[in-house]
Amino acid sequence: MFTTPRLIAIALCAALNFAVGSIVYLTKLPIYLDSIGTILCAMLIYPDRIAAFVCAFVAAMISTVITSLFINPFLIWFTLTEVAIAFIAAFVVARGEALFRERPLPIVRFVIRVILSGILLGLVSAVVSAPVVAYVFGGVTGSGSAFLVAFFLKAGEHLMSAVLHSGFTAEPIDKSLQVLLAALLFRATPKDFIALVRARPLPAPT
């Protein structure tokens, strides 16, 4: 499963997660952009869905651990969210990989696919993350989304409801942007590299 090209893809995608996610976290924007590499990794390795899921999750966890150690100590608590994102990316989002590379680009179908994928990823992420945000951190995680939680709390909602509404507001937008960026990066990836990444490892000699 872990061929040399796949290990290179995992490392590059983990670095992408770390770099962009850290910048967004430090600027306190109400989005995350920390799973672009996870989604891209799943696209690169698809149609081997199991390998796509495993490699995407490994890339996500590498970036999560590094980010937790140096930038955002809260992130490691969202490991289950990373599992959900990698799973949806490998089994749903990556199914659009042929469309994402189609030339000329069918803009309407491309946009619809990106938005629908982003909404699904966003809703799943919001639901999976909500208990951690509410009950572990009391709605305050240090990211820009905390401002949205505070807004809904001030509007009179209880904590869990405020966290969910914050997630349902920010996550679909965030994940749609992430799918868009991942799809564009995938579209720009040389086909020879994709072929190397997708090549299955040779069976061990008997």
C-alpha positions in Angstrom: 0.0 0.0 0.0 2.8 2.5 1.0 4.9 2.7 -2.2 7.6 5.3 -2.5 5.5 7.6 -4.7 2.6 7.3 -2.2 4.9 8.2 0.7 6.1 11.2 -1.3 2.4 12.2 -1.9 1.6 11.8 1.8 4.5 13.9 2.8 3.6 16.7 0.3 0.0 16.7 1.3 0.8 16.7 5.0 3.1 19.7 4.4 0.3 21.4 2.5 -2.2 20.9 5.4 0.4 22.2 7.9 1.4 25.3 5.9 -2.0 26.6 4.9 -3.8 25.5 8.0 -1.2 27.2 10.3 -1.4 30.5 8.4 -5.2 30.5 8.6 -5.2 29.6 12.3 -2.7 32.4 13.1 -4.7 35.0 11.3 -7.9 33.9 13.2 -10.1 33.6 10.1 -13.4 31.8 10.7 -12.4 29.0 8.4 -9.7 26.3 8.6 -8.2 25.3 5.2 -6.2 22.6 7.0 -7.4 19.5 5.0 -6.6 20.5 1.5 -3.8 18.0 1.4 -6.0 15.3 2.9 -8.6 15.7 0.1 -5.8 16.0 -2.6 -4.2 12.8 -1.3 -7.4 10.9 -1.7 -7.9 12.2 -5.2 -4.3 11.2 -6.2 -4.7 7.6 -5.1 -8.3 7.0 -6.1 -9.8 4.6 -7.4 -8.1 2.4 -4.8 -10.5 3.7 -2.2 -9.1 1.8 0.8 -5.5 3.0 0.0 -6.9 6.5 -0.7 -8.6 6.6 2.7 -5.6 5.2 4.6 -3.0 7.5 2.9 -5.3 10.5 3.2 -5.7 9.8 6.9 -2.0 9.3 7.4 -1.3 12.6 5.7 -3.9 14.3 7.9 -2.5 12.8 11.1 1.1 13.8 10.3 0.0 17.4 9.8 -2.2 17.3 12.9 0.5 16.0 15.2 3.0 18.6 13.9 0.5 21.4 14.1 -0.5 20.4 17.6 3.1 20.4 18.8 4.1 23.8 17.3 1.0 25.9 16.4 -2.4 24.7 17.6 -2.5 22.4 20.6 -6.3 22.0 20.3 -6.1 20.2 16.9 -5.1 16.8 18.2 -8.5 16.5 19.9 -10.2 16.5 16.4 -8.7 13.2 15.3 -12.1 11.7 14.7 -12.9 14.7 12.5 -9.8 13.9 10.5 -11.0 10.3 10.1 -14.4 11.5 8.8 -12.8 13.9 6.4 -10.4 11.3 5.0 -13.2 8.8 4.6 -15.6 11.2 2.8 -12.7 12.4 0.6 -11.8 8.9 -0.4 -15.2 7.4 -0.9 -17.2 10.4 -2.1 -15.2 13.5 -3.1 -12.6 11.6 -5.1 -15.2 10.0 -7.3 -15.2 13.3 -9.2 -11.5 13.0 -10.1 -12.2 12.4 -13.8 -14.4 15.5 -13.9 -11.8 17.6 -12.1 -9.2 16.7 -14.8 -11.5 16.9 -17.8 -10.4 19.2 -20.6 -11.8 21.6 -21.5 -13.1 22.1 -17.9 -16.9 21.8 -17.7 -17.3 24.7 -15.4 -21.0 24.3 -14.4 -20.6 20.6 -13.5 -17.2 21.3 -11.9 -18.7 24.0 -9.6 -21.8 21.9 -8.7 -19.5 18.9 -7.8 -17.2 21.1 -5.7 -20.1 22.7 -3.8 -22.0 19.5 -3.2 -18.8 17.8 -2.0 -18.0 20.8 0.2 -21.4 20.9 1.8 -21.3 17.1 2.6 -17.8 17.4 4.0 -18.8 20.5 6.0 -21.9 19.0 7.5 -20.1 15.8 8.5 -17.2 17.8 10.0 -19.6 20.1 11.9 -21.5 17.2 13.5 -18.4 15.2 14.4 -16.5 18.2 15.8 -19.4 19.7 17.8 -19.1 17.5 20.9 -15.4 18.2 21.2 -15.8 21.9 20.7 -18.7 22.2 23.2 -17.8 19.7 25.9 -14.0 19.7 25.9 -13.3 23.4 25.1 -16.5 25.1 26.0 -16.8 26.6 22.5 -13.4 28.3 22.6 -10.7 26.5 20.5 -8.5 29.5 19.6 -9.5 29.5 16.0 -11.6 32.2 14.3 -14.7 30.1 14.5 -14.8 30.9 18.2 -16.2 34.3 17.2 -19.1 32.7 15.5 -19.8 30.5 18.6 -19.7 33.7 20.7 -22.1 35.4 18.3 -24.7 32.6 18.6 -24.3 32.4 22.4 -25.0 36.1 22.6 -28.1 35.6 20.5 -29.4 33.4 23.3 -28.6 29.9 22.1 -27.2 27.2 24.5 -23.6 26.0 24.0 -24.2 22.9 21.9 -26.7 24.7 19.7 -24.3 27.6 19.2 -21.4 25.3 18.3 -23.6 23.4 15.8 -24.9 26.6 14.2 -21.3 27.9 14.0 -20.2 24.7 12.3 -23.2 24.7 9.9 -22.3 28.3 9.0 -18.6 28.1 8.5 -17.8 24.4 7.7 -19.6 24.1 4.3 -18.0 27.3 3.1 -14.6 26.2 4.4 -14.8 22.7 2.9 -16.1 23.9 -0.4 -13.0 26.2 -0.6 -10.8 23.2 0.3 -12.4 20.9 -2.3 -12.0 23.7 -4.9 -8.3 24.2 -4.1 -7.6 20.4 -3.9 -9.4 19.9 -7.2 -7.4 22.6 -8.9 -4.1 21.2 -7.5 -5.1 17.8 -8.7 -6.0 19.2 -12.1 -2.5 20.7 -12.3 -0.7 17.5 -11.2 1.3 15.8 -14.0 -0.4 12.7 -15.2 2.8 10.8 -15.0 3.1 11.4 -11.2 -0.6 10.4 -10.7 0.2 7.2 -12.6 3.1 6.5 -10.3 1.1 7.2 -7.2 -1.8 4.9 -8.3 0.4 2.0 -9.3 -0.1 -0.9 -7.0 2.9 -2.4 -5.2 4.3 -5.5 -6.8 3.5 -8.7 -4.9 6.3 -10.1 -2.8 8.1 -13.0 -4.5 7.2 -16.4 -3.1 
